[in-house]
Amino acid sequence: MSSSCPPSPSPALAADMPAGLPGWAVAALIAAVAGIGTEAFAVAPLLIDIARDFDMAATDAAFAISAYGLAVAVSAPLFGLFAGHLPRRRLIAAGMVIATIAGIVAATAQSFGMLLAARMLSGLACGAVLPTIYAYVGDMVPFAARGRVMGRVMFGWAITMVTGVPLAGIAAEHLGWRGTLTAAALIILVLAVAVLRLPQPPARDAAGPAAGSGHDAASFLARLRHAVTRPGVAALLATNLANMVSFYGIYAYIGTALRNLEGSGAAAAGAIVLWYGVGLAGSTLNARLVDRVGKDRALTVALAFLAVDMVAMSQSLGRPVAFEATLILWGLAQGTVVTALNTLATERAGTARGLVMALMSAVTYLGISTGTAVLGLVMAAHGFVAVGLTAATISLAGVAAARISARRGRIGG
């Protein structure tokens, strides 16, 4: 294939794309999300192997997940504030290169402290990559069609779950967790090259306090205040926090619960996520329904459904057919939530789009860290059934926040 031509998109990805974002560019963004997502999520099914290597409990090894999440939570808003003027394509690619370096350092870590430091560096890189990808979609695609395109980009997370995480589990059986993290890091480096060839987005509006160029404390606070006080944005951030605490509280320990129940290896723990990915793929590839039903309504209904499904999931562990069905439904609902959340955020952000998407990613990984830590205590004390009940309660809090965001967004709009 000639190096001067972008890769040809598959018909499923290229169909019905707005002129501002060609199918091959959507495919590149999907691949970038999948690469970063795999590097982030592959650690969960490897926790027991990592813990064994460093002679600790799996719940203690889960701090490798928390460290990653906290780093994103800190770095994403800082990138949004101080790097928002940089070309989005270059910022995405630079973050992916740093993630590659961090992944290799993690794979060669000789102490758990070094592993934590490497995971934090990887989290810093993710804080630049993911919110910038979502903001880039907001720059390129009109709001009326944005749910469909955002859903396609979110398909990268489905690839993570259907192929990335299960393959990581299988790879760990043969390469060990170190070889698995090395492979994931090198894949990200290859994908960074494709990102540099994305179309140039239109010039951004430099007006308003959110676009100020000052780096002093007053300018920092003014831009942050402008972003958070946009109509419906604060409640949308709260919705995102509730969703990610509940989601990752389940995800981080579902593999451990299964391995403890069945005495299986990392491959089996990674494979269960495949069923979640099947549901997620179905949701993201049909994301035009979010545009048709209404983004606020889709978000509220999906969050409520998640609460019911999480309880059913925790109760059905050990009954394969029922358990796998709840995983598929989990993916369907979660895919709807993340598509609607990010689409709404790109619109309600207005001129503060880059910063609001950075805050969304910060809150996402704050939720991941909180969910892993808090529900880890629940898991250790009361088991996986209690984790499911707690996560469901938190998801219902997200429903309330989503309704507030919808109401304030309409008033502000």
KOLPA-492997 format. One record per residue (C-alpha): residue number from 1; residue in one letter; x, y, z. Coordinates in steps of 0.2 Angstrom, whole numbers, plus 2048, in hexadecimal, padded with zeros to 3 digits. Example, Ala and Ser with C-alpha at 12.3 -4.5 7.8 and 13.67 -1.06 7.14 Angstrom:
<recs>
1, A, 83E, 7EA, 827
2, S, 844, 7FB, 824
</recs>
This chain:
<recs>
1, M, 800, 800, 800
2, S, 806, 811, 7FC
3, S, 80C, 81B, 80B
4, S, 803, 82B, 803
5, C, 7F2, 824, 804
6, P, 7E8, 822, 815
7, P, 7E1, 811, 819
8, S, 7D0, 80D, 811
9, P, 7C2, 80C, 81D
10, S, 7B7, 7FD, 81E
11, P, 7A5, 800, 818
12, A, 79E, 800, 829
13, L, 7A9, 80E, 82F
14, A, 7A9, 818, 81F
15, A, 796, 818, 81C
16, D, 78C, 828, 81F
17, M, 79A, 832, 826
18, P, 799, 845, 826
19, A, 7A5, 84E, 819
20, G, 7AF, 856, 827
21, L, 7B6, 845, 82D
22, P, 7BA, 838, 820
23, G, 7B8, 825, 824
24, W, 7CB, 822, 824
25, A, 7CD, 82F, 832
26, V, 7BF, 828, 83C
27, A, 7C8, 817, 83B
28, A, 7D8, 81F, 841
29, L, 7CF, 826, 850
30, I, 7C7, 816, 854
31, A, 7D8, 80D, 853
32, A, 7E0, 81B, 85E
33, V, 7D2, 819, 86B
34, A, 7D4, 806, 86A
35, G, 7E7, 806, 86D
36, I, 7E6, 812, 87C
37, G, 7D7, 809, 883
38, T, 7E0, 7F8, 882
39, E, 7EF, 7FE, 88A
40, A, 7E4, 805, 898
41, F, 7D8, 7F7, 89B
42, A, 7E4, 7E8, 898
43, V, 7EB, 7EA, 8AA
44, A, 7DB, 7E4, 8B2
45, P, 7DB, 7D2, 8AC
46, L, 7EE, 7D2, 8B0
47, L, 7EC, 7D7, 8C2
48, I, 7EF, 7C6, 8CA
49, D, 7FE, 7C3, 8BF
50, I, 806, 7D4, 8C4
51, A, 802, 7D1, 8D6
52, R, 80A, 7C0, 8D5
53, D, 81A, 7C8, 8CE
54, F, 81B, 7D5, 8DB
55, D, 815, 7CA, 8EA
56, M, 805, 7D4, 8EE
57, A, 7F2, 7D2, 8EE
58, A, 7E9, 7D5, 8DE
59, T, 7DF, 7E3, 8E6
60, D, 7EF, 7EC, 8EA
61, A, 7F6, 7E9, 8D9
62, A, 7E6, 7F2, 8D3
63, F, 7EE, 802, 8D9
64, A, 7F7, 801, 8C7
65, I, 7E6, 805, 8C0
66, S, 7E2, 813, 8CD
67, A, 7F3, 81B, 8CA
68, Y, 7EF, 81C, 8B7
69, G, 7DE, 823, 8BA
70, L, 7E4, 830, 8C6
71, A, 7F1, 836, 8BA
72, V, 7E4, 838, 8AC
73, A, 7D9, 842, 8B8
74, V, 7E7, 84E, 8BC
75, S, 7EF, 850, 8AB
76, A, 7DF, 851, 8A0
77, P, 7D9, 862, 8A6
78, L, 7EB, 869, 8A6
79, F, 7ED, 864, 894
80, G, 7DC, 86B, 890
81, L, 7E1, 87C, 898
82, F, 7F3, 87E, 892
83, A, 7F4, 873, 882
84, G, 7E3, 877, 87B
85, H, 7EB, 883, 86E
86, L, 7F6, 875, 867
87, P, 7F1, 86C, 857
88, R, 7E6, 85D, 85D
89, R, 7EE, 850, 851
90, R, 7FF, 854, 858
91, L, 7F9, 853, 86A
92, I, 7F1, 842, 867
93, A, 800, 83B, 85F
94, A, 80C, 842, 86C
95, G, 802, 83A, 87A
96, M, 802, 82A, 871
97, V, 815, 82A, 870
98, I, 816, 82E, 882
99, A, 80A, 81F, 886
100, T, 816, 814, 87C
101, I, 825, 819, 887
102, A, 81B, 817, 897
103, G, 814, 805, 892
104, I, 826, 7FF, 88E
105, V, 82C, 806, 89F
106, A, 81D, 7FD, 8A8
107, A, 821, 7ED, 89F
108, T, 833, 7ED, 8A5
109, A, 830, 7F3, 8B7
110, Q, 83A, 7EB, 8C4
111, S, 82F, 7F1, 8D3
112, F, 81D, 7F5, 8D5
113, G, 822, 807, 8D9
114, M, 829, 808, 8C7
115, L, 81A, 800, 8C0
116, L, 80F, 80D, 8C8
117, A, 81A, 81B, 8C2
118, A, 819, 815, 8B0
119, R, 806, 813, 8B1
120, M, 805, 825, 8B7
121, L, 80F, 82A, 8A8
122, S, 804, 821, 89D
123, G, 7F5, 829, 8A5
124, L, 7FD, 83A, 8A2
125, A, 7FE, 836, 890
126, C, 7EC, 830, 88F
127, G, 7E6, 840, 897
128, A, 7EC, 848, 887
129, V, 7E6, 83B, 87A
130, L, 7D4, 837, 87E
131, P, 7CC, 848, 881
132, T, 7D5, 84F, 872
133, I, 7CE, 841, 867
134, Y, 7BC, 845, 86D
135, A, 7BF, 858, 86B
136, Y, 7C6, 855, 85A
137, V, 7B5, 84C, 855
138, G, 7AC, 85B, 85C
139, D, 7B6, 866, 851
140, M, 7B3, 85C, 841
141, V, 7A1, 856, 842
142, P, 791, 860, 844
143, F, 787, 85C, 854
144, A, 778, 855, 84B
145, A, 783, 847, 844
146, R, 790, 847, 852
147, G, 788, 839, 85C
148, R, 78A, 82D, 84E
149, V, 79C, 831, 84B
150, M, 7A0, 832, 85D
151, G, 799, 820, 85F
152, R, 7A4, 81A, 851
153, V, 7B3, 821, 859
154, M, 7AD, 819, 86A
155, F, 7AD, 809, 860
156, G, 7C0, 809, 864
157, W, 7BB, 804, 876
158, A, 7B1, 7F6, 86F
159, I, 7C1, 7F0, 866
160, T, 7CA, 7F2, 877
161, M, 7BD, 7E6, 87F
162, V, 7BA, 7DA, 871
163, T, 7CC, 7D7, 86C
164, G, 7D8, 7E2, 875
165, V, 7D5, 7DC, 887
166, P, 7D1, 7CA, 883
167, L, 7E1, 7C9, 878
168, A, 7EB, 7D1, 887
169, G, 7E5, 7C3, 892
170, I, 7EA, 7B6, 885
171, A, 7FA, 7BE, 882
172, A, 7FE, 7BE, 895
173, E, 7FC, 7AB, 895
174, H, 80B, 7AA, 888
175, L, 815, 7BA, 88A
176, G, 811, 7BF, 89C
177, W, 80A, 7CF, 8A1
178, R, 81A, 7D8, 89D
179, G, 81A, 7D2, 88B
180, T, 808, 7D7, 88A
181, L, 80B, 7E9, 88F
182, T, 81A, 7EA, 883
183, A, 80F, 7E5, 874
184, A, 801, 7F1, 879
185, A, 80E, 7FF, 87A
186, L, 815, 7FC, 869
187, I, 804, 7FB, 861
188, I, 800, 80D, 867
189, L, 810, 813, 85F
190, V, 80B, 80D, 84E
191, L, 7FA, 815, 850
192, A, 802, 826, 854
193, V, 808, 827, 842
194, A, 7F7, 825, 83B
195, V, 7F0, 833, 847
196, L, 7FC, 840, 83F
197, R, 7F3, 83E, 82F
198, L, 7E2, 843, 835
199, P, 7D9, 852, 82C
200, Q, 7DD, 863, 833
201, P, 7CE, 869, 83D
202, P, 7C6, 87A, 83A
203, A, 7CD, 889, 843
204, R, 7C7, 88A, 855
205, D, 7BE, 899, 85C
206, A, 7CB, 8A2, 867
207, A, 7BE, 8AE, 86F
208, G, 7B8, 8AC, 881
209, P, 7C1, 8A9, 891
210, A, 7C3, 896, 88E
211, A, 7CF, 89A, 880
212, G, 7DA, 8A6, 88A
213, S, 7EC, 8A4, 887
214, G, 7F2, 8A9, 899
215, H, 7FB, 89C, 8A4
216, D, 7F9, 8A5, 8B4
217, A, 7ED, 89F, 8C2
218, A, 7DF, 8AC, 8BE
219, S, 7DF, 8A6, 8AC
220, F, 7DF, 894, 8B1
221, L, 7D0, 897, 8BC
222, A, 7C7, 8A1, 8B0
223, R, 7C8, 894, 8A2
224, L, 7C3, 886, 8AE
225, R, 7B4, 890, 8B5
226, H, 7AE, 894, 8A3
227, A, 7AF, 882, 89F
228, V, 7A6, 87B, 8AE
229, T, 799, 888, 8AF
230, R, 793, 885, 89D
231, P, 780, 880, 89E
232, G, 77F, 86D, 8A3
233, V, 792, 86A, 8A3
234, A, 794, 868, 8B6
235, A, 786, 85B, 8B7
236, L, 78D, 852, 8A8
237, L, 79D, 850, 8B0
238, A, 795, 849, 8C0
239, T, 78B, 83D, 8B5
240, N, 79C, 837, 8AD
241, L, 7A3, 835, 8BE
242, A, 795, 82A, 8C5
243, N, 795, 820, 8B5
244, M, 7A8, 81C, 8B6
245, V, 7A9, 819, 8C8
246, S, 79B, 80C, 8C6
247, F, 7A2, 805, 8B5
248, Y, 7B4, 803, 8BB
249, G, 7AF, 7FD, 8CC
250, I, 7A7, 7EE, 8C3
251, Y, 7B4, 7EC, 8B5
252, A, 7C4, 7EC, 8C0
253, Y, 7BE, 7DD, 8CB
254, I, 7B3, 7D3, 8BF
255, G, 7C3, 7C9, 8B9
256, T, 7C9, 7C7, 8CA
257, A, 7B8, 7C1, 8D0
258, L, 7B7, 7B4, 8C2
259, R, 7C9, 7AE, 8C4
260, N, 7C6, 7AC, 8D7
261, L, 7B6, 7A2, 8D3
262, E, 7BC, 797, 8C6
263, G, 7CF, 797, 8C8
264, S, 7D2, 79C, 8B6
265, G, 7E0, 7A6, 8AE
266, A, 7E2, 7B7, 8A7
267, A, 7DC, 7B1, 896
268, A, 7CB, 7AD, 89D
269, A, 7CA, 7BD, 8A7
270, G, 7CE, 7C7, 897
271, A, 7C1, 7BC, 88D
272, I, 7B2, 7C1, 897
273, V, 7B4, 7D3, 892
274, L, 7B1, 7CD, 880
275, W, 79F, 7CC, 884
276, Y, 79F, 7DE, 88A
277, G, 7A8, 7E3, 87B
278, V, 79B, 7DB, 870
279, G, 78D, 7E5, 878
280, L, 798, 7F5, 877
281, A, 79B, 7F2, 864
282, G, 788, 7F0, 861
283, S, 785, 800, 86A
284, T, 793, 80B, 862
285, L, 790, 805, 850
286, N, 77D, 809, 852
287, A, 781, 81A, 85B
288, R, 776, 823, 84F
289, L, 767, 81E, 85A
290, V, 76F, 82A, 867
291, D, 76C, 838, 85B
292, R, 75A, 832, 857
293, V, 754, 82E, 868
294, G, 75C, 83E, 86F
295, K, 76D, 83E, 878
296, D, 766, 843, 889
297, R, 759, 836, 889
298, A, 764, 829, 883
299, L, 771, 82D, 891
300, T, 764, 82C, 89F
301, V, 75C, 81C, 89A
302, A, 76C, 813, 897
303, L, 773, 818, 8A8
304, A, 763, 812, 8B1
305, F, 764, 801, 8A7
306, L, 777, 800, 8AC
307, A, 771, 800, 8BF
308, V, 766, 7F1, 8BC
309, D, 772, 7E7, 8B1
310, M, 780, 7EA, 8BE
311, V, 776, 7E1, 8CC
312, A, 771, 7D3, 8C0
313, M, 784, 7D1, 8BB
314, S, 78A, 7CF, 8CD
315, Q, 77C, 7C3, 8D1
316, S, 77F, 7B8, 8C1
317, L, 792, 7B5, 8C3
318, G, 795, 7A2, 8C2
319, R, 786, 7A0, 8B6
320, P, 78E, 7A2, 8A5
321, V, 780, 7A5, 89A
322, A, 777, 7B2, 8A5
323, F, 788, 7BA, 8A9
324, E, 78D, 7BC, 897
325, A, 77C, 7C3, 893
326, T, 77E, 7D1, 8A0
327, L, 78F, 7D5, 899
328, I, 788, 7D8, 888
329, L, 77A, 7E3, 88F
330, W, 787, 7EC, 899
331, G, 791, 7F0, 889
332, L, 781, 7F6, 880
333, A, 77C, 802, 88E
334, Q, 78E, 808, 892
335, G, 791, 80C, 87F
336, T, 781, 816, 87F
337, V, 787, 81F, 88E
338, V, 798, 824, 889
339, T, 792, 829, 877
340, A, 784, 834, 87E
341, L, 78F, 83C, 88C
342, N, 79E, 841, 880
343, T, 792, 847, 872
344, L, 789, 852, 87F
345, A, 799, 858, 886
346, T, 7A0, 85E, 876
347, E, 790, 868, 873
348, R, 78D, 86F, 884
349, A, 79F, 874, 885
350, G, 79E, 882, 878
351, T, 7AE, 88B, 875
352, A, 7B6, 881, 884
353, R, 7B4, 871, 87B
354, G, 7C7, 86B, 87D
355, L, 7C7, 86F, 88F
356, V, 7B6, 867, 893
357, M, 7BB, 857, 88A
358, A, 7CB, 857, 894
359, L, 7C1, 859, 8A4
360, M, 7B6, 84B, 89E
361, S, 7C5, 840, 89D
362, A, 7CB, 846, 8AD
363, V, 7BB, 841, 8B6
364, T, 7BB, 831, 8AC
365, Y, 7CB, 82B, 8B4
366, L, 7C8, 833, 8C5
367, G, 7B8, 827, 8C4
368, I, 7C3, 819, 8BF
369, S, 7CF, 81C, 8CE
370, T, 7C1, 81F, 8DA
371, G, 7B7, 810, 8D4
372, T, 7C7, 804, 8D5
373, A, 7CC, 80A, 8E6
374, V, 7BB, 80B, 8EF
375, L, 7B3, 7FC, 8E7
376, G, 7C3, 7F3, 8EA
377, L, 7BF, 7F5, 8FC
378, V, 7AD, 7EF, 8F9
379, M, 7B4, 7E0, 8F0
380, A, 7C0, 7DB, 8FD
381, A, 7B4, 7DD, 90B
382, H, 7A4, 7D6, 903
383, G, 7A7, 7CF, 8F2
384, F, 7A1, 7D2, 8E1
385, V, 78F, 7D2, 8E4
386, A, 791, 7E1, 8EF
387, V, 79B, 7E9, 8E2
388, G, 78D, 7E7, 8D5
389, L, 780, 7EF, 8E2
390, T, 78B, 7FD, 8E6
391, A, 78F, 801, 8D3
392, A, 77D, 800, 8CF
393, T, 779, 80D, 8DD
394, I, 786, 819, 8D6
395, S, 77F, 817, 8C4
396, L, 76E, 81D, 8CA
397, A, 777, 82C, 8D1
398, G, 77D, 82F, 8BF
399, V, 76B, 82F, 8B9
400, A, 767, 83D, 8C5
401, A, 776, 847, 8BF
402, A, 772, 844, 8AC
403, R, 760, 84B, 8AF
404, I, 767, 85B, 8B7
405, S, 773, 85D, 8A8
406, A, 765, 85B, 89C
407, R, 75A, 868, 8A4
408, R, 768, 874, 8A6
409, G, 76E, 871, 895
410, R, 75D, 875, 88D
411, I, 75C, 885, 898
412, G, 76D, 88B, 893
413, G, 76A, 886, 881
</recs>
